[in-house]
Amino acid sequence: NVGALLIFNTNPVYSFFEKIDNIKDIPLTISFAMKEDETSDYMDIWVPIPHWLESWGDYIAITGMYSLRQPTIRKIFNTRQFEDTLLKWIKGNPEHVKINDLFLNTHKIINYYDYLKFFFEEKIMKRTFLNSFNKALFYGSIKIKERKIDLRYKKSISFLKKKKINKFELRLYTKVSMGDGRQFDNPWLQELPDPITRTTWENYITMSYTDANALGIKNWHVGNGAMNGNCVNLIFDSIIIKNIPVYIQPGQSIGCLGLSFGYGRKKGKIAKQSRGINAYALYKNFNSIQDNIKLEKSKKKYKFSCIQLQNTTVGRNNIARETDLFTYLNTNKVFWNKEFLIKNKNNKINGNKITIWESLKEDNGHHFNISIDLNKCTGCTSCIIACNSENNIPVVGKEEVRKYRDMHWLRIDRYFSTKKNKKKYNNKNPFIEPFLYKNYLEPEYKNPKVIFQPIMCQHCNNAPCETVCPVGATTHGKQGQNMMTYNRCIGTRYCANNCPYKVRRFNWFNYYNKEQINFNFTSKLSRMILNPNVVVRSRGVMEKCSMCIQLTQSIILTAKKEERKIKNNEFQTACSKICPTNAIIFGDINNKRSKIFKRKINNRSYKLLDFLGVKPNVFYQVKIINLKKNKY
């Protein structure tokens, strides 16, 4: 006996597969959503609502912590907040709080701001030290003492029995980028590489190496360097989903499958571009773990858009350095963070001290460095999105990513550990080297260790890219940045070929005006995301990390205008500002009190590919792992 159905900011037609047709039997149905979606097609009325950055609101993240949300921009469209609509409709007092005084002596309908302000002043702020709503907005959050509810419950644990072949357990999960599917229309997040699989624009079944071998499923590389893979048909009760691609995942448990939510939507501006299936079809009884999954290998072959195919360092452990805690505490630095030395007639000297370049005066004025702590990096990819937003980095689409034409200035390489082979190889035998290389190339499939390494332009003092540019489009600044002059670049790509870190990106198209790549820059509305302080690059131009030079110069000019000294650790880049674990730190190494200087003189500090003698201005901290088997 439902007379009216109001759906707010949810999409049940996409995420809830059972009894959807019953919606049509309700006399009045209204969907409140920011965009048209699958549910809005079923509704009688679709009411557009503003973005949460244009709205008032409150949150309770944890017990006793109340947070306020206030608009950061004015409403772009003629929309009305859902709560304002309810207040206008009821024309009276909500039952859960008395607001008679708010309606007294007034004939106007109050808005949600008035209601939120009155609620906080009467119900929340009286239990705190704050005496005004504006102060609550200033602090952003209010903490009060409340009794915590014990939500723990006892549950019997049934040990898993050995499953028969072709009977699997499926774990449904949310990706870092897509979540539950609400961000499906965000091209930046569609093209954001998954931290573990390093794929974009798609979801897939993850499977262990053992199960893949039993079913005859493979992932392989093709001639252009891309990755292809087999597909399977999934059978669950009466549900059959055909041609789901399979990604063989190191570390996956035998008999267990993984599939992410967030894909397979049929409504939206990029629904035709994205690939994937709707995992909510398997979300039975709202349980993220489903049993008795059957798989059948299909004949279809799938083309992945994966940006990293080499899963290990292939024995080159100096790239992403790590050591165990026992070695770090009890041995000298030369054993776990070895310095690159060159043999001389009399002794060994640091390789970076031998150069044909004219040395730069780093102690004159500001000299910027970036420090990346491999111990703290979790691979969350927040830095990639922050860099994209700050520096107007375009989205290129699935087909271009497959050709390694992605435009990300910053990437996070993920490396798995390799299986230790007990056989002893004779290095003098040239015929054994291919077998040794293959052994290092394959990751450990059962229980590998993983390390994440963010890599951007290293801003080398002896930059190889600068010497090969025929028009001087890439030069070195006095503050340590390797800079690009876009209107001077003629697109020879010599600099990209000569870069040992492979961090330069070439604009193959005019991404702001191309119908085939209809994403962020192709309409007046979408161009509102552009940062006016950073130029949009055109076709035929090379680009790369700039150390957010617009931010550093803004801080220098602001301090000069205010006639003050620059504060300690005031310099920030987009990636260092957003990093939740402070793995990335940016600053002036000539400031001896700065965090960046303290990291640089730390024993864990090293530079990537330092034996090349390019003297990068980005350095890393060795990762320390605790193996637990040692007693300290």
C-alpha positions, -999 to +999 in steps of 0.1 A: +000+000+000+026+025-011+011+058-023+043+075-033+080+066-036+108+091-032+142+079-041+171+102-030+206+099-045+204+061-051+201+040-082+181+008-072+174-002-108+212-006-113+221-019-079+190-039-068+179-066-092+150-081-073+113-069-078+122-038-098+090-041-118+069-034-087+080+002-089+057+008-119+027-002-097+032+027-073+009+057-082+036+084-078+074+078-081+100+106-079+138+103-083+160+129-067+194+126-085+222+148-098+222+130-132+199+109-152+204+073-144+188+039-149+163+046-121+152+080-135+138+061-166+115+041-143+102+072-124+073+094-131+094+125-122+131+131-121+141+161-099+177+173-105+195+181-072+227+201-068+262+186-063+273+181-027+298+209-031+268+232-037+248+220-007+245+223+030+247+192+051+260+173+081+277+140+088+283+117+117+315+098+107+320+082+141+301+082+173+303+116+190+318+134+160+294+158+141+307+175+109+292+203+089+293+207+051+289+241+035+287+250-002+320+259-018+305+273-050+272+288-061+247+265-079+256+261-115+221+250-126+186+259-114+184+230-089+170+226-054+184+206-025+164+175-015+160+188+021+147+221+009+121+203-012+109+184+018+107+215+040+087+232+013+063+203+009+056+196+046+048+233+054+050+224+091+072+209+118+092+178+115+082+153+142+118+145+154+126+181+165+105+210+176+111+241+156+079+261+164+100+292+172+115+290+137+081+293+121+068+319+146+058+353+132+069+344+097+050+334+066+079+323+046+090+287+042+124+281+059+152+267+039+175+239+049+203+262+061+179+277+087+168+243+098+204+230+100+215+260+120+186+258+144+191+220+149+228+224+157+222+253+181+195+235+200+206+199+199+244+198+194+261+230+204+246+232+239+267+201+247+300+218+236+321+249+243+309+266+211+284+294+214+277+302+177+269+284+145+296+303+127+322+290+151+310+254+144+315+261+107+350+275+114+361+243+132+342+220+107+336+193+132+323+191+168+331+163+193+308+155+221+307+126+245+282+099+236+277+064+248+291+040+222+268+012+211+284-023+211+277-037+177+299-067+181+283-101+178+294-137+181+294-158+150+304-194+146+333-199+121+330-228+097+363-239+083+364-240+045+365-275+031+385-283+000+363-274-030+358-295-060+373-283-093+352-256-110+333-247-078+344-213-065+337-187-039+331-152-053+341-121-034+324-089-046+344-058-037+346-020-045+375-006-065+394+024-053+382+043-084+346+033-090+334+025-056+297+014-058+292+029-092+283+065-083+315+077-099+309+059-132+306+091-152+339+105-140+364+100-168+394+106-145+384+077-122+376+055-152+411+060-165+427+057-130+448+025-130+438+000-103+467-001-077+470-039-079+461-050-114+471-017-131+441-019-155+417+009-165+381+013-179+369-022-170+362-048-144+370-085-146+373-117-126+405-121-106+417-157-103+446-175-088+474-189-110+465-225-100+428-222-108+437-205-141+459-234-151+432-259-142+407-241-165+432-234-193+429-196-189+459-174-198+469-138-200+494-130-227+512-101-244+506-093-281+529-077-306+521-041-298+529-047-261+493-048-249+477-076-229+450-100-239+432-127-219+406-155-220+370-151-209+347-173-189+309-178-186+298-175-150+269-196-137+253-188-104+219-204-096+197-193-125+220-164-135+244-169-164+268-141-173+288-147-205+322-136-216+337-121-184+374-114-188+398-131-164+428-115-148+454-139-132+462-123-099+493-132-079+485-138-042+448-148-049+436-177-028+429-210-046+392-215-051+384-178-046+373-153-073+371-115-072+347-092-091+343-054-085+312-033-084+307-001-102+307-011-139+281-022-164+259+009-163+238+016-194+231+052-187+256+080-187+278+100-210+306+074-211+286+042-209+296+033-244+333+039-237+335+019-205+336-019-204+325-043-177+296-062-162+271-053-135+283-072-104+251-064-085+234-092-104+254-115-081+248-095-049+223-120-035+208-112-001+232-082+001+261-106+008+295-098-007+306-134-006+288-159-027+294-197-029+288-224-055+300-203-085+307-223-117+329-212-145+332-223-181+359-212-204+345-193-234+360-188-269+361-150-266+394-132-261+395-099-243+417-069-249+428-054-215+438-018-211+467-024-187+495+001-183+520-022-165+528-057-178+561-063-161+551-073-125+586-077-110+618-057-109+635-087-127+662-089-101+671-052-103+664-046-066+681-012-067+650+002-084+626-003-054+649-009-025+637-027+006+653-045+035+641-063+066+639-047+101+667-069+116+692-060+088+682-023+091+688-022+129+719-043+131+740-037+100+757-008+083+740+012+055+764-002+029+747-036+032+711-025+026+714+010+009+746+006-011+760+038-027+771+037-063+809+037-065+833+038-094+867+022-092+896+047-095+933+040-096+937+044-059+902+039-044+864+040-051+846+073-055+809+083-057+798+080-093+778+112-091+810+132-085+822+123-120+805+144-146+812+164-177+784+188-168+790+222-153+778+219-117+748+239-107+748+262-076+721+245-055+727+266-024+717+299-041+680+307-033+654+280-034+661+245-046+632+222-046+632+184-040+606+157-037+609+128-012+589+096-015+589+072+014+583+037+001+574+026+037+544+049+037+531+046+002+499+024+001+493+028-036+460+046-030+464+067-062+452+099-046+483+117-059+474+108-095+439+123-094+453+154-076+479+159-103+453+154-130+431+181-115+458+206-108+476+203-141+447+199-166+457+164-177+434+150-204+416+117-205+425+096-236+401+066-235+405+029-234+419+023-268+446+049-264+456+036-229+460+002-245+486+018-268+504+033-238+493+068-247+480+077-213+488+112-202+494+108-164+523+128-152+526+106-122+524+068-122+526+043-093+546+012-103+536-019-085+561-048-081+556-083-067+583-104-052+598-132-072+600-169-062+635-177-049+650-204-070+674-227-052+693-237-083+727-221-087+734-206-120+768-201-135+770-165-147+797-175-172+774-197-192+756-174-217+729-201-224+716-200-189+708-163-188+674-166-205+663-191-179+675-168-151+657-139-166+625-158-169+627-169-133+630-133-122+602-122-145+576-144-130+561-132-097+555-154-067+519-165-072+511-180-038+520-153-013+540-124-029+552-093-012+542-061-029+558-026-031+544+006-046+567+032-061+554+066-073+574+078-103+572+113-119+598+134-137+629+133-116+640+168-125+676+158-131+703+184-127+722+166-155+690+159-175+695+137-206+663+152-221+677+187-222+707+179-243+688+162-271+661+188-276+669+205-309+649+237-301+657+241-264+620+234-254+631+217-222+655+235-199+667+236-163+656+263-139+676+277-111+652+263-085+658+227-096+629+222-119+632+207-154+609+230-173+589+228-205+583+257-230+553+244-248+551+269-276+587+261-285+582+223-287+580+208-322+573+173-311+604+154-321+600+132-290+638+129-287+634+139-250+611+109-243+635+085-260+664+098-240+646+098-206+657+068-185+626+071-163+600+071-191+579+099-176+573+122-205+539+122-223+532+132-259+499+148-270+488+127-300+456+146-304+439+179-294+421+163-265+401+195-258+385+194-292+381+158-304+348+140-310+363+105-306+376+114-271+345+131-258+355+135-221+366+163-199+376+192-223+350+190-251+322+211-238+318+245-220+305+228-189+333+202-187+359+229-192+349+244-159+372+218-143+403+234-159+428+252-138+433+287-152+468+289-139+480+260-161+480+261-199+461+234-219+486+217-242+479+212-279+486+184-303+522+176-310+535+189-277+555+170-251+545+174-214+555+161-180+556+168-143+564+205-136+568+202-098+536+223-097+557+254-105+525+275-105+520+267-068+556+274-058+557+307-076+523+317-061+537+311-025+569+331-033+548+360-048+523+360-019+551+361+007+567+390-012+534+409-014+527+404+023+563+414+031+571+383+051+594+353+050+581+320+036+570+298+064+586+265+072+572+237+050+549+261+032+558+249-002+535+221-015+527+203-047+493+187-056+506+152-049+523+161-016+493+181-004+468+152-010+489+122+002+471+108+032+502+091+047+527+119+039+547+095+018+553+124-006+570+154+008+580+185-012+601+214-001+632+235-002+664+216+007+682+248+013+660+253+044+678+232+070+647+231+092+624+216+066+611+181+065+626+175+031+661+183+043+658+159+072+647+131+049+675+138+025+702+133+051+685+101+065+703+068+059+673+054+041+676+080+013+685+070-022+680+082-058+665+061-086+690+049-112+717+070-095+745+051-114+735+071-145+749+102-130+719+123-140+716+137-104+678+137-099+660+161-075+636+133-065+648+108-039+633+078-022+633+062+012+642+025+015+612+003+025+617-016+058+597-048+062+592-068+094+595-105+087+585-114+123+607-144+123+636-125+139+637-115+175+650-080+183 
